[in-house]
Amino acid sequence: MPGFRSPRPEPDGAVEPARRAAGEVLNVRYRAGVVGERSRVVHAATWTPRGVLITLCGMPLDPALVEESSGMPCMRCVRIAADRANGDG
Ligand SMILES: [Zn+2]
């Protein structure tokens, strides 16, 4: 989005996640200022055909409000991903 300025500078360079093929997993979290810092855990999310990200733990995310990032992971997403990797999914 040209001209868009985040209300706060992001030290790690916040970028709206690019659209990817459905099923590709992204690591995303809410941008600074959207939610409290304690809620800014990193979820594993995939694109839906409707242009919304949905996390493994079942939360829909507006792509305009999130950034691809690393950081403190969402434990529910971690557990679900581990279960899937173990062949339970
Ligand atoms: Zn999650």
PDB file of the backbone (N, CA, C, O) and the ligand in Angstrom, with CONECT records:
HET     ZN  A 101       1
ATOM      1  N   MET A   1       0.845  -1.199   0.000  1.00  0.00           N
ATOM      2  CA  MET A   1       0.000   0.000   0.000  1.00  0.00           C
ATOM      3  C   MET A   1       0.880   1.249   0.000  1.00  0.00           C
ATOM      4  O   MET A   1       1.467   1.575   1.032  1.00  0.00           O
ATOM      5  N   PRO A   2       0.985   1.935  -1.093  1.00  0.00           N
ATOM      6  CA  PRO A   2       1.875   3.115  -1.142  1.00  0.00           C
ATOM      7  C   PRO A   2       1.405   4.193  -0.184  1.00  0.00           C
ATOM      8  O   PRO A   2       0.209   4.460  -0.063  1.00  0.00           O
ATOM      9  N   GLY A   3       2.347   4.799   0.483  1.00  0.00           N
ATOM     10  CA  GLY A   3       2.020   5.911   1.352  1.00  0.00           C
ATOM     11  C   GLY A   3       1.580   5.521   2.739  1.00  0.00           C
ATOM     12  O   GLY A   3       1.472   6.375   3.618  1.00  0.00           O
ATOM     13  N   PHE A   4       1.326   4.255   2.949  1.00  0.00           N
ATOM     14  CA  PHE A   4       0.880   3.832   4.266  1.00  0.00           C
ATOM     15  C   PHE A   4       2.046   3.915   5.245  1.00  0.00           C
ATOM     16  O   PHE A   4       3.156   3.464   4.963  1.00  0.00           O
ATOM     17  N   ARG A   5       1.761   4.502   6.401  1.00  0.00           N
ATOM     18  CA  ARG A   5       2.784   4.581   7.437  1.00  0.00           C
ATOM     19  C   ARG A   5       2.242   3.950   8.706  1.00  0.00           C
ATOM     20  O   ARG A   5       1.163   4.299   9.184  1.00  0.00           O
ATOM     21  N   SER A   6       2.995   3.035   9.229  1.00  0.00           N
ATOM     22  CA  SER A   6       2.623   2.449  10.506  1.00  0.00           C
ATOM     23  C   SER A   6       2.681   3.528  11.583  1.00  0.00           C
ATOM     24  O   SER A   6       3.574   4.375  11.552  1.00  0.00           O
ATOM     25  N   PRO A   7       1.751   3.514  12.532  1.00  0.00           N
ATOM     26  CA  PRO A   7       1.775   4.522  13.587  1.00  0.00           C
ATOM     27  C   PRO A   7       3.035   4.452  14.430  1.00  0.00           C
ATOM     28  O   PRO A   7       3.445   5.455  15.014  1.00  0.00           O
ATOM     29  N   ARG A   8       3.644   3.302  14.501  1.00  0.00           N
ATOM     30  CA  ARG A   8       4.890   3.163  15.243  1.00  0.00           C
ATOM     31  C   ARG A   8       5.925   2.509  14.358  1.00  0.00           C
ATOM     32  O   ARG A   8       5.592   1.592  13.608  1.00  0.00           O
ATOM     33  N   PRO A   9       7.161   2.943  14.418  1.00  0.00           N
ATOM     34  CA  PRO A   9       8.193   2.279  13.613  1.00  0.00           C
ATOM     35  C   PRO A   9       8.404   0.856  14.078  1.00  0.00           C
ATOM     36  O   PRO A   9       8.400   0.574  15.276  1.00  0.00           O
ATOM     37  N   GLU A  10       8.585  -0.022  13.143  1.00  0.00           N
ATOM     38  CA  GLU A  10       8.820  -1.435  13.450  1.00  0.00           C
ATOM     39  C   GLU A  10      10.298  -1.724  13.275  1.00  0.00           C
ATOM     40  O   GLU A  10      10.830  -1.579  12.175  1.00  0.00           O
ATOM     41  N   PRO A  11      10.965  -2.128  14.336  1.00  0.00           N
ATOM     42  CA  PRO A  11      12.405  -2.378  14.216  1.00  0.00           C
ATOM     43  C   PRO A  11      12.730  -3.485  13.227  1.00  0.00           C
ATOM     44  O   PRO A  11      13.780  -3.457  12.584  1.00  0.00           O
ATOM     45  N   ASP A  12      11.843  -4.451  13.101  1.00  0.00           N
ATOM     46  CA  ASP A  12      12.128  -5.561  12.192  1.00  0.00           C
ATOM     47  C   ASP A  12      11.410  -5.406  10.857  1.00  0.00           C
ATOM     48  O   ASP A  12      11.372  -6.347  10.066  1.00  0.00           O
ATOM     49  N   GLY A  13      10.842  -4.232  10.596  1.00  0.00           N
ATOM     50  CA  GLY A  13      10.281  -3.972   9.279  1.00  0.00           C
ATOM     51  C   GLY A  13       8.995  -4.705   9.018  1.00  0.00           C
ATOM     52  O   GLY A  13       9.009  -5.757   8.379  1.00  0.00           O
ATOM     53  N   ALA A  14       7.879  -4.183   9.491  1.00  0.00           N
ATOM     54  CA  ALA A  14       6.592  -4.840   9.291  1.00  0.00           C
ATOM     55  C   ALA A  14       6.186  -4.781   7.829  1.00  0.00           C
ATOM     56  O   ALA A  14       6.222  -3.717   7.211  1.00  0.00           O
ATOM     57  N   VAL A  15       5.808  -5.902   7.287  1.00  0.00           N
ATOM     58  CA  VAL A  15       5.342  -5.984   5.909  1.00  0.00           C
ATOM     59  C   VAL A  15       4.091  -6.845   5.892  1.00  0.00           C
ATOM     60  O   VAL A  15       4.057  -7.939   6.456  1.00  0.00           O
ATOM     61  N   GLU A  16       3.073  -6.331   5.240  1.00  0.00           N
ATOM     62  CA  GLU A  16       1.858  -7.135   5.121  1.00  0.00           C
ATOM     63  C   GLU A  16       2.197  -8.430   4.394  1.00  0.00           C
ATOM     64  O   GLU A  16       2.869  -8.413   3.362  1.00  0.00           O
ATOM     65  N   PRO A  17       1.731  -9.551   4.935  1.00  0.00           N
ATOM     66  CA  PRO A  17       2.101 -10.822   4.302  1.00  0.00           C
ATOM     67  C   PRO A  17       1.601 -10.914   2.873  1.00  0.00           C
ATOM     68  O   PRO A  17       0.462 -10.555   2.574  1.00  0.00           O
ATOM     69  N   ALA A  18       2.463 -11.398   1.999  1.00  0.00           N
ATOM     70  CA  ALA A  18       2.088 -11.545   0.597  1.00  0.00           C
ATOM     71  C   ALA A  18       1.118 -12.695   0.432  1.00  0.00           C
ATOM     72  O   ALA A  18       1.166 -13.687   1.160  1.00  0.00           O
ATOM     73  N   ARG A  19       0.238 -12.539  -0.541  1.00  0.00           N
ATOM     74  CA  ARG A  19      -0.682 -13.648  -0.845  1.00  0.00           C
ATOM     75  C   ARG A  19       0.122 -14.834  -1.334  1.00  0.00           C
ATOM     76  O   ARG A  19       1.017 -14.705  -2.169  1.00  0.00           O
ATOM     77  N   ARG A  20      -0.213 -15.971  -0.803  1.00  0.00           N
ATOM     78  CA  ARG A  20       0.485 -17.191  -1.184  1.00  0.00           C
ATOM     79  C   ARG A  20      -0.547 -18.216  -1.595  1.00  0.00           C
ATOM     80  O   ARG A  20      -1.754 -18.008  -1.475  1.00  0.00           O
ATOM     81  N   ALA A  21      -0.044 -19.305  -2.074  1.00  0.00           N
ATOM     82  CA  ALA A  21      -0.932 -20.403  -2.431  1.00  0.00           C
ATOM     83  C   ALA A  21      -1.647 -20.910  -1.189  1.00  0.00           C
ATOM     84  O   ALA A  21      -1.077 -20.943  -0.098  1.00  0.00           O
ATOM     85  N   ALA A  22      -2.888 -21.300  -1.363  1.00  0.00           N
ATOM     86  CA  ALA A  22      -3.639 -21.867  -0.248  1.00  0.00           C
ATOM     87  C   ALA A  22      -2.889 -23.078   0.280  1.00  0.00           C
ATOM     88  O   ALA A  22      -2.384 -23.900  -0.485  1.00  0.00           O
ATOM     89  N   GLY A  23      -2.827 -23.171   1.587  1.00  0.00           N
ATOM     90  CA  GLY A  23      -2.155 -24.302   2.198  1.00  0.00           C
ATOM     91  C   GLY A  23      -0.741 -23.997   2.638  1.00  0.00           C
ATOM     92  O   GLY A  23      -0.185 -24.707   3.476  1.00  0.00           O
ATOM     93  N   GLU A  24      -0.143 -22.939   2.080  1.00  0.00           N
ATOM     94  CA  GLU A  24       1.193 -22.577   2.532  1.00  0.00           C
ATOM     95  C   GLU A  24       1.108 -21.905   3.894  1.00  0.00           C
ATOM     96  O   GLU A  24       0.283 -21.015   4.101  1.00  0.00           O
ATOM     97  N   VAL A  25       1.944 -22.321   4.803  1.00  0.00           N
ATOM     98  CA  VAL A  25       1.867 -21.826   6.177  1.00  0.00           C
ATOM     99  C   VAL A  25       2.788 -20.617   6.349  1.00  0.00           C
ATOM    100  O   VAL A  25       3.962 -20.650   5.980  1.00  0.00           O
ATOM    101  N   LEU A  26       2.232 -19.567   6.909  1.00  0.00           N
ATOM    102  CA  LEU A  26       2.997 -18.363   7.230  1.00  0.00           C
ATOM    103  C   LEU A  26       3.076 -18.210   8.740  1.00  0.00           C
ATOM    104  O   LEU A  26       2.197 -18.668   9.469  1.00  0.00           O
ATOM    105  N   ASN A  27       4.133 -17.565   9.199  1.00  0.00           N
ATOM    106  CA  ASN A  27       4.229 -17.204  10.607  1.00  0.00           C
ATOM    107  C   ASN A  27       3.862 -15.738  10.737  1.00  0.00           C
ATOM    108  O   ASN A  27       4.596 -14.866  10.270  1.00  0.00           O
ATOM    109  N   VAL A  28       2.739 -15.464  11.364  1.00  0.00           N
ATOM    110  CA  VAL A  28       2.240 -14.093  11.428  1.00  0.00           C
ATOM    111  C   VAL A  28       1.837 -13.740  12.860  1.00  0.00           C
ATOM    112  O   VAL A  28       1.510 -14.605  13.672  1.00  0.00           O
ATOM    113  N   ARG A  29       1.873 -12.460  13.132  1.00  0.00           N
ATOM    114  CA  ARG A  29       1.369 -11.954  14.406  1.00  0.00           C
ATOM    115  C   ARG A  29       0.757 -10.591  14.136  1.00  0.00           C
ATOM    116  O   ARG A  29       1.019  -9.972  13.104  1.00  0.00           O
ATOM    117  N   TYR A  30      -0.068 -10.126  15.083  1.00  0.00           N
ATOM    118  CA  TYR A  30      -0.649  -8.804  14.953  1.00  0.00           C
ATOM    119  C   TYR A  30       0.442  -7.738  14.979  1.00  0.00           C
ATOM    120  O   TYR A  30       1.455  -7.878  15.664  1.00  0.00           O
ATOM    121  N   ARG A  31       0.213  -6.682  14.224  1.00  0.00           N
ATOM    122  CA  ARG A  31       1.141  -5.565  14.232  1.00  0.00           C
ATOM    123  C   ARG A  31       1.122  -4.854  15.573  1.00  0.00           C
ATOM    124  O   ARG A  31       0.174  -4.966  16.349  1.00  0.00           O
ATOM    125  N   ALA A  32       2.200  -4.120  15.821  1.00  0.00           N
ATOM    126  CA  ALA A  32       2.283  -3.324  17.046  1.00  0.00           C
ATOM    127  C   ALA A  32       1.129  -2.328  17.083  1.00  0.00           C
ATOM    128  O   ALA A  32       0.828  -1.678  16.082  1.00  0.00           O
ATOM    129  N   GLY A  33       0.489  -2.214  18.239  1.00  0.00           N
ATOM    130  CA  GLY A  33      -0.583  -1.251  18.404  1.00  0.00           C
ATOM    131  C   GLY A  33      -1.959  -1.802  18.106  1.00  0.00           C
ATOM    132  O   GLY A  33      -2.957  -1.203  18.507  1.00  0.00           O
ATOM    133  N   VAL A  34      -2.043  -2.939  17.405  1.00  0.00           N
ATOM    134  CA  VAL A  34      -3.347  -3.535  17.089  1.00  0.00           C
ATOM    135  C   VAL A  34      -3.902  -4.237  18.321  1.00  0.00           C
ATOM    136  O   VAL A  34      -5.085  -4.122  18.643  1.00  0.00           O
ATOM    137  N   VAL A  35      -3.033  -4.958  18.992  1.00  0.00           N
ATOM    138  CA  VAL A  35      -3.412  -5.632  20.236  1.00  0.00           C
ATOM    139  C   VAL A  35      -2.299  -5.387  21.253  1.00  0.00           C
ATOM    140  O   VAL A  35      -1.251  -4.842  20.908  1.00  0.00           O
ATOM    141  N   GLY A  36      -2.521  -5.781  22.482  1.00  0.00           N
ATOM    142  CA  GLY A  36      -1.499  -5.659  23.515  1.00  0.00           C
ATOM    143  C   GLY A  36      -0.307  -6.544  23.200  1.00  0.00           C
ATOM    144  O   GLY A  36      -0.430  -7.549  22.500  1.00  0.00           O
ATOM    145  N   GLU A  37       0.842  -6.162  23.723  1.00  0.00           N
ATOM    146  CA  GLU A  37       2.067  -6.909  23.425  1.00  0.00           C
ATOM    147  C   GLU A  37       1.949  -8.385  23.803  1.00  0.00           C
ATOM    148  O   GLU A  37       2.518  -9.245  23.131  1.00  0.00           O
ATOM    149  N   ARG A  38       1.219  -8.679  24.871  1.00  0.00           N
ATOM    150  CA  ARG A  38       1.111 -10.073  25.295  1.00  0.00           C
ATOM    151  C   ARG A  38       0.287 -10.897  24.323  1.00  0.00           C
ATOM    152  O   ARG A  38       0.383 -12.124  24.317  1.00  0.00           O
ATOM    153  N   SER A  39      -0.524 -10.237  23.499  1.00  0.00           N
ATOM    154  CA  SER A  39      -1.325 -10.964  22.510  1.00  0.00           C
ATOM    155  C   SER A  39      -0.601 -11.106  21.187  1.00  0.00           C
ATOM    156  O   SER A  39      -1.135 -11.693  20.245  1.00  0.00           O
ATOM    157  N   ARG A  40       0.606 -10.576  21.105  1.00  0.00           N
ATOM    158  CA  ARG A  40       1.310 -10.597  19.826  1.00  0.00           C
ATOM    159  C   ARG A  40       2.155 -11.858  19.677  1.00  0.00           C
ATOM    160  O   ARG A  40       3.335 -11.787  19.333  1.00  0.00           O
ATOM    161  N   VAL A  41       1.546 -13.005  19.937  1.00  0.00           N
ATOM    162  CA  VAL A  41       2.244 -14.261  19.700  1.00  0.00           C
ATOM    163  C   VAL A  41       2.191 -14.573  18.213  1.00  0.00           C
ATOM    164  O   VAL A  41       1.321 -14.092  17.487  1.00  0.00           O
ATOM    165  N   VAL A  42       3.134 -15.383  17.783  1.00  0.00           N
ATOM    166  CA  VAL A  42       3.236 -15.725  16.360  1.00  0.00           C
ATOM    167  C   VAL A  42       2.423 -16.980  16.085  1.00  0.00           C
ATOM    168  O   VAL A  42       2.679 -18.041  16.654  1.00  0.00           O
ATOM    169  N   HIS A  43       1.437 -16.840  15.200  1.00  0.00           N
ATOM    170  CA  HIS A  43       0.587 -17.955  14.814  1.00  0.00           C
ATOM    171  C   HIS A  43       1.064 -18.529  13.493  1.00  0.00           C
ATOM    172  O   HIS A  43       1.627 -17.825  12.654  1.00  0.00           O
ATOM    173  N   ALA A  44       0.830 -19.811  13.328  1.00  0.00           N
ATOM    174  CA  ALA A  44       0.967 -20.425  12.009  1.00  0.00           C
ATOM    175  C   ALA A  44      -0.373 -20.247  11.304  1.00  0.00           C
ATOM    176  O   ALA A  44      -1.412 -20.663  11.817  1.00  0.00           O
ATOM    177  N   ALA A  45      -0.346 -19.626  10.125  1.00  0.00           N
ATOM    178  CA  ALA A  45      -1.597 -19.299   9.441  1.00  0.00           C
ATOM    179  C   ALA A  45      -1.500 -19.660   7.967  1.00  0.00           C
ATOM    180  O   ALA A  45      -0.417 -19.700   7.383  1.00  0.00           O
ATOM    181  N   THR A  46      -2.662 -19.922   7.387  1.00  0.00           N
ATOM    182  CA  THR A  46      -2.734 -20.189   5.949  1.00  0.00           C
ATOM    183  C   THR A  46      -3.769 -19.261   5.321  1.00  0.00           C
ATOM    184  O   THR A  46      -4.702 -18.817   5.990  1.00  0.00           O
ATOM    185  N   TRP A  47      -3.602 -18.975   4.047  1.00  0.00           N
ATOM    186  CA  TRP A  47      -4.569 -18.169   3.304  1.00  0.00           C
ATOM    187  C   TRP A  47      -5.811 -18.995   2.994  1.00  0.00           C
ATOM    188  O   TRP A  47      -5.721 -20.179   2.669  1.00  0.00           O
ATOM    189  N   THR A  48      -6.953 -18.361   3.099  1.00  0.00           N
ATOM    190  CA  THR A  48      -8.178 -18.981   2.617  1.00  0.00           C
ATOM    191  C   THR A  48      -8.480 -18.415   1.238  1.00  0.00           C
ATOM    192  O   THR A  48      -7.933 -17.376   0.867  1.00  0.00           O
ATOM    193  N   PRO A  49      -9.348 -19.083   0.469  1.00  0.00           N
ATOM    194  CA  PRO A  49      -9.703 -18.552  -0.857  1.00  0.00           C
ATOM    195  C   PRO A  49     -10.367 -17.183  -0.783  1.00  0.00           C
ATOM    196  O   PRO A  49     -10.428 -16.482  -1.793  1.00  0.00           O
ATOM    197  N   ARG A  50     -10.864 -16.784   0.378  1.00  0.00           N
ATOM    198  CA  ARG A  50     -11.545 -15.497   0.503  1.00  0.00           C
ATOM    199  C   ARG A  50     -10.605 -14.371   0.889  1.00  0.00           C
ATOM    200  O   ARG A  50     -11.055 -13.263   1.183  1.00  0.00           O
ATOM    201  N   GLY A  51      -9.313 -14.633   0.894  1.00  0.00           N
ATOM    202  CA  GLY A  51      -8.357 -13.569   1.170  1.00  0.00           C
ATOM    203  C   GLY A  51      -8.198 -13.239   2.634  1.00  0.00           C
ATOM    204  O   GLY A  51      -7.768 -12.142   2.989  1.00  0.00           O
ATOM    205  N   VAL A  52      -8.541 -14.180   3.477  1.00  0.00           N
ATOM    206  CA  VAL A  52      -8.351 -14.020   4.916  1.00  0.00           C
ATOM    207  C   VAL A  52      -7.344 -15.069   5.358  1.00  0.00           C
ATOM    208  O   VAL A  52      -7.292 -16.172   4.813  1.00  0.00           O
ATOM    209  N   LEU A  53      -6.555 -14.710   6.344  1.00  0.00           N
ATOM    210  CA  LEU A  53      -5.661 -15.696   6.948  1.00  0.00           C
ATOM    211  C   LEU A  53      -6.391 -16.392   8.079  1.00  0.00           C
ATOM    212  O   LEU A  53      -7.115 -15.756   8.845  1.00  0.00           O
ATOM    213  N   ILE A  54      -6.202 -17.687   8.184  1.00  0.00           N
ATOM    214  CA  ILE A  54      -6.759 -18.404   9.334  1.00  0.00           C
ATOM    215  C   ILE A  54      -5.638 -19.163  10.025  1.00  0.00           C
ATOM    216  O   ILE A  54      -4.845 -19.856   9.386  1.00  0.00           O
ATOM    217  N   THR A  55      -5.591 -19.018  11.328  1.00  0.00           N
ATOM    218  CA  THR A  55      -4.511 -19.649  12.077  1.00  0.00           C
ATOM    219  C   THR A  55      -4.832 -21.112  12.328  1.00  0.00           C
ATOM    220  O   THR A  55      -5.984 -21.535  12.241  1.00  0.00           O
ATOM    221  N   LEU A  56      -3.799 -21.873  12.639  1.00  0.00           N
ATOM    222  CA  LEU A  56      -4.020 -23.280  12.986  1.00  0.00           C
ATOM    223  C   LEU A  56      -4.925 -23.397  14.197  1.00  0.00           C
ATOM    224  O   LEU A  56      -5.687 -24.358  14.311  1.00  0.00           O
ATOM    225  N   CYS A  57      -4.853 -22.425  15.111  1.00  0.00           N
ATOM    226  CA  CYS A  57      -5.672 -22.495  16.318  1.00  0.00           C
ATOM    227  C   CYS A  57      -7.074 -21.946  16.068  1.00  0.00           C
ATOM    228  O   CYS A  57      -7.858 -21.798  17.006  1.00  0.00           O
ATOM    229  N   GLY A  58      -7.395 -21.641  14.798  1.00  0.00           N
ATOM    230  CA  GLY A  58      -8.780 -21.386  14.434  1.00  0.00           C
ATOM    231  C   GLY A  58      -9.205 -19.937  14.398  1.00  0.00           C
ATOM    232  O   GLY A  58     -10.398 -19.645  14.327  1.00  0.00           O
ATOM    233  N   MET A  59      -8.254 -19.027  14.446  1.00  0.00           N
ATOM    234  CA  MET A  59      -8.598 -17.609  14.497  1.00  0.00           C
ATOM    235  C   MET A  59      -8.434 -16.964  13.117  1.00  0.00           C
ATOM    236  O   MET A  59      -7.357 -17.045  12.527  1.00  0.00           O
ATOM    237  N   PRO A  60      -9.479 -16.330  12.599  1.00  0.00           N
ATOM    238  CA  PRO A  60      -9.315 -15.600  11.343  1.00  0.00           C
ATOM    239  C   PRO A  60      -8.574 -14.292  11.593  1.00  0.00           C
ATOM    240  O   PRO A  60      -8.812 -13.617  12.595  1.00  0.00           O
ATOM    241  N   LEU A  61      -7.675 -13.940  10.679  1.00  0.00           N
ATOM    242  CA  LEU A  61      -6.874 -12.727  10.827  1.00  0.00           C
ATOM    243  C   LEU A  61      -7.040 -11.855   9.588  1.00  0.00           C
ATOM    244  O   LEU A  61      -6.980 -12.343   8.460  1.00  0.00           O
ATOM    245  N   ASP A  62      -7.247 -10.568   9.811  1.00  0.00           N
ATOM    246  CA  ASP A  62      -7.254  -9.610   8.708  1.00  0.00           C
ATOM    247  C   ASP A  62      -5.806  -9.379   8.279  1.00  0.00           C
ATOM    248  O   ASP A  62      -4.993  -8.922   9.083  1.00  0.00           O
ATOM    249  N   PRO A  63      -5.472  -9.687   7.024  1.00  0.00           N
ATOM    250  CA  PRO A  63      -4.073  -9.553   6.605  1.00  0.00           C
ATOM    251  C   PRO A  63      -3.532  -8.137   6.765  1.00  0.00           C
ATOM    252  O   PRO A  63      -2.321  -7.953   6.886  1.00  0.00           O
ATOM    253  N   ALA A  64      -4.406  -7.136   6.768  1.00  0.00           N
ATOM    254  CA  ALA A  64      -3.943  -5.759   6.921  1.00  0.00           C
ATOM    255  C   ALA A  64      -3.468  -5.474   8.340  1.00  0.00           C
ATOM    256  O   ALA A  64      -2.786  -4.476   8.571  1.00  0.00           O
ATOM    257  N   LEU A  65      -3.817  -6.331   9.288  1.00  0.00           N
ATOM    258  CA  LEU A  65      -3.488  -6.083  10.690  1.00  0.00           C
ATOM    259  C   LEU A  65      -2.335  -6.926  11.188  1.00  0.00           C
ATOM    260  O   LEU A  65      -1.957  -6.841  12.357  1.00  0.00           O
ATOM    261  N   VAL A  66      -1.774  -7.738  10.311  1.00  0.00           N
ATOM    262  CA  VAL A  66      -0.727  -8.649  10.761  1.00  0.00           C
ATOM    263  C   VAL A  66       0.537  -8.447   9.952  1.00  0.00           C
ATOM    264  O   VAL A  66       0.533  -7.796   8.908  1.00  0.00           O
ATOM    265  N   GLU A  67       1.617  -9.018  10.455  1.00  0.00           N
ATOM    266  CA  GLU A  67       2.909  -8.976   9.788  1.00  0.00           C
ATOM    267  C   GLU A  67       3.516 -10.372   9.877  1.00  0.00           C
ATOM    268  O   GLU A  67       3.257 -11.129  10.812  1.00  0.00           O
ATOM    269  N   GLU A  68       4.333 -10.686   8.872  1.00  0.00           N
ATOM    270  CA  GLU A  68       5.098 -11.918   8.983  1.00  0.00           C
ATOM    271  C   GLU A  68       6.241 -11.660   9.937  1.00  0.00           C
ATOM    272  O   GLU A  68       6.952 -10.662   9.817  1.00  0.00           O
ATOM    273  N   SER A  69       6.411 -12.548  10.868  1.00  0.00           N
ATOM    274  CA  SER A  69       7.400 -12.291  11.903  1.00  0.00           C
ATOM    275  C   SER A  69       7.790 -13.574  12.599  1.00  0.00           C
ATOM    276  O   SER A  69       7.116 -14.599  12.494  1.00  0.00           O
ATOM    277  N   SER A  70       8.891 -13.489  13.308  1.00  0.00           N
ATOM    278  CA  SER A  70       9.229 -14.541  14.252  1.00  0.00           C
ATOM    279  C   SER A  70       9.073 -13.960  15.648  1.00  0.00           C
ATOM    280  O   SER A  70       8.991 -12.743  15.813  1.00  0.00           O
ATOM    281  N   GLY A  71       9.032 -14.807  16.629  1.00  0.00           N
ATOM    282  CA  GLY A  71       8.858 -14.341  17.996  1.00  0.00           C
ATOM    283  C   GLY A  71       8.241 -15.419  18.847  1.00  0.00           C
ATOM    284  O   GLY A  71       8.281 -16.597  18.493  1.00  0.00           O
ATOM    285  N   MET A  72       7.674 -15.028  19.963  1.00  0.00           N
ATOM    286  CA  MET A  72       7.028 -15.968  20.872  1.00  0.00           C
ATOM    287  C   MET A  72       5.893 -16.686  20.156  1.00  0.00           C
ATOM    288  O   MET A  72       4.940 -16.035  19.726  1.00  0.00           O
ATOM    289  N   PRO A  73       5.963 -18.006  20.014  1.00  0.00           N
ATOM    290  CA  PRO A  73       4.927 -18.710  19.260  1.00  0.00           C
ATOM    291  C   PRO A  73       3.643 -18.897  20.057  1.00  0.00           C
ATOM    292  O   PRO A  73       3.646 -18.949  21.287  1.00  0.00           O
ATOM    293  N   CYS A  74       2.559 -18.993  19.319  1.00  0.00           N
ATOM    294  CA  CYS A  74       1.271 -19.368  19.896  1.00  0.00           C
ATOM    295  C   CYS A  74       1.330 -20.857  20.247  1.00  0.00           C
ATOM    296  O   CYS A  74       1.529 -21.697  19.370  1.00  0.00           O
ATOM    297  N   MET A  75       1.159 -21.176  21.516  1.00  0.00           N
ATOM    298  CA  MET A  75       1.317 -22.562  21.948  1.00  0.00           C
ATOM    299  C   MET A  75       0.248 -23.480  21.356  1.00  0.00           C
ATOM    300  O   MET A  75       0.502 -24.660  21.115  1.00  0.00           O
ATOM    301  N   ARG A  76      -0.944 -22.938  21.122  1.00  0.00           N
ATOM    302  CA  ARG A  76      -1.987 -23.776  20.515  1.00  0.00           C
ATOM    303  C   ARG A  76      -1.601 -24.132  19.082  1.00  0.00           C
ATOM    304  O   ARG A  76      -1.765 -25.275  18.657  1.00  0.00           O
ATOM    305  N   CYS A  77      -1.088 -23.148  18.337  1.00  0.00           N
ATOM    306  CA  CYS A  77      -0.635 -23.437  16.978  1.00  0.00           C
ATOM    307  C   CYS A  77       0.501 -24.457  16.983  1.00  0.00           C
ATOM    308  O   CYS A  77       0.529 -25.368  16.156  1.00  0.00           O
ATOM    309  N   VAL A  78       1.435 -24.301  17.917  1.00  0.00           N
ATOM    310  CA  VAL A  78       2.570 -25.230  17.994  1.00  0.00           C
ATOM    311  C   VAL A  78       2.079 -26.647  18.233  1.00  0.00           C
ATOM    312  O   VAL A  78       2.542 -27.594  17.597  1.00  0.00           O
ATOM    313  N   ARG A  79       1.138 -26.780  19.157  1.00  0.00           N
ATOM    314  CA  ARG A  79       0.639 -28.116  19.488  1.00  0.00           C
ATOM    315  C   ARG A  79      -0.102 -28.738  18.306  1.00  0.00           C
ATOM    316  O   ARG A  79       0.065 -29.921  18.013  1.00  0.00           O
ATOM    317  N   ILE A  80      -0.904 -27.947  17.645  1.00  0.00           N
ATOM    318  CA  ILE A  80      -1.661 -28.467  16.499  1.00  0.00           C
ATOM    319  C   ILE A  80      -0.717 -28.860  15.369  1.00  0.00           C
ATOM    320  O   ILE A  80      -0.897 -29.898  14.733  1.00  0.00           O
ATOM    321  N   ALA A  81       0.299 -28.019  15.122  1.00  0.00           N
ATOM    322  CA  ALA A  81       1.269 -28.332  14.077  1.00  0.00           C
ATOM    323  C   ALA A  81       2.015 -29.615  14.409  1.00  0.00           C
ATOM    324  O   ALA A  81       2.275 -30.432  13.526  1.00  0.00           O
ATOM    325  N   ALA A  82       2.363 -29.793  15.693  1.00  0.00           N
ATOM    326  CA  ALA A  82       3.079 -31.005  16.109  1.00  0.00           C
ATOM    327  C   ALA A  82       2.191 -32.232  15.922  1.00  0.00           C
ATOM    328  O   ALA A  82       2.656 -33.273  15.458  1.00  0.00           O
ATOM    329  N   ASP A  83       0.931 -32.112  16.278  1.00  0.00           N
ATOM    330  CA  ASP A  83       0.003 -33.236  16.105  1.00  0.00           C
ATOM    331  C   ASP A  83      -0.102 -33.620  14.628  1.00  0.00           C
ATOM    332  O   ASP A  83      -0.113 -34.798  14.273  1.00  0.00           O
ATOM    333  N   ARG A  84      -0.179 -32.588  13.778  1.00  0.00           N
ATOM    334  CA  ARG A  84      -0.286 -32.876  12.341  1.00  0.00           C
ATOM    335  C   ARG A  84       0.984 -33.547  11.831  1.00  0.00           C
ATOM    336  O   ARG A  84       0.930 -34.480  11.031  1.00  0.00           O
ATOM    337  N   ALA A  85       2.140 -33.052  12.310  1.00  0.00           N
ATOM    338  CA  ALA A  85       3.416 -33.615  11.875  1.00  0.00           C
ATOM    339  C   ALA A  85       3.543 -35.070  12.315  1.00  0.00           C
ATOM    340  O   ALA A  85       4.236 -35.859  11.673  1.00  0.00           O
ATOM    341  N   ASN A  86       2.877 -35.420  13.402  1.00  0.00           N
ATOM    342  CA  ASN A  86       2.918 -36.797  13.905  1.00  0.00           C
ATOM    343  C   ASN A  86       1.921 -37.700  13.212  1.00  0.00           C
ATOM    344  O   ASN A  86       1.808 -38.884  13.532  1.00  0.00           O
ATOM    345  N   GLY A  87       1.195 -37.128  12.253  1.00  0.00           N
ATOM    346  CA  GLY A  87       0.300 -37.957  11.479  1.00  0.00           C
ATOM    347  C   GLY A  87      -1.090 -38.101  12.060  1.00  0.00           C
ATOM    348  O   GLY A  87      -1.854 -38.970  11.640  1.00  0.00           O
ATOM    349  N   ASP A  88      -1.427 -37.251  13.026  1.00  0.00           N
ATOM    350  CA  ASP A  88      -2.749 -37.338  13.611  1.00  0.00           C
ATOM    351  C   ASP A  88      -3.786 -36.540  12.829  1.00  0.00           C
ATOM    352  O   ASP A  88      -4.990 -36.670  13.055  1.00  0.00           O
ATOM    353  N   GLY A  89      -3.297 -35.709  11.902  1.00  0.00           N
ATOM    354  CA  GLY A  89      -4.216 -34.833  11.243  1.00  0.00           C
ATOM    355  C   GLY A  89      -4.708 -35.410   9.954  1.00  0.00           C
ATOM    356  O   GLY A  89      -5.508 -34.780   9.261  1.00  0.00           O
TER     357      GLY A  89
HETATM  358 ZN    ZN A 101      -2.375 -19.677  17.198  1.00  0.00          ZN2+
END
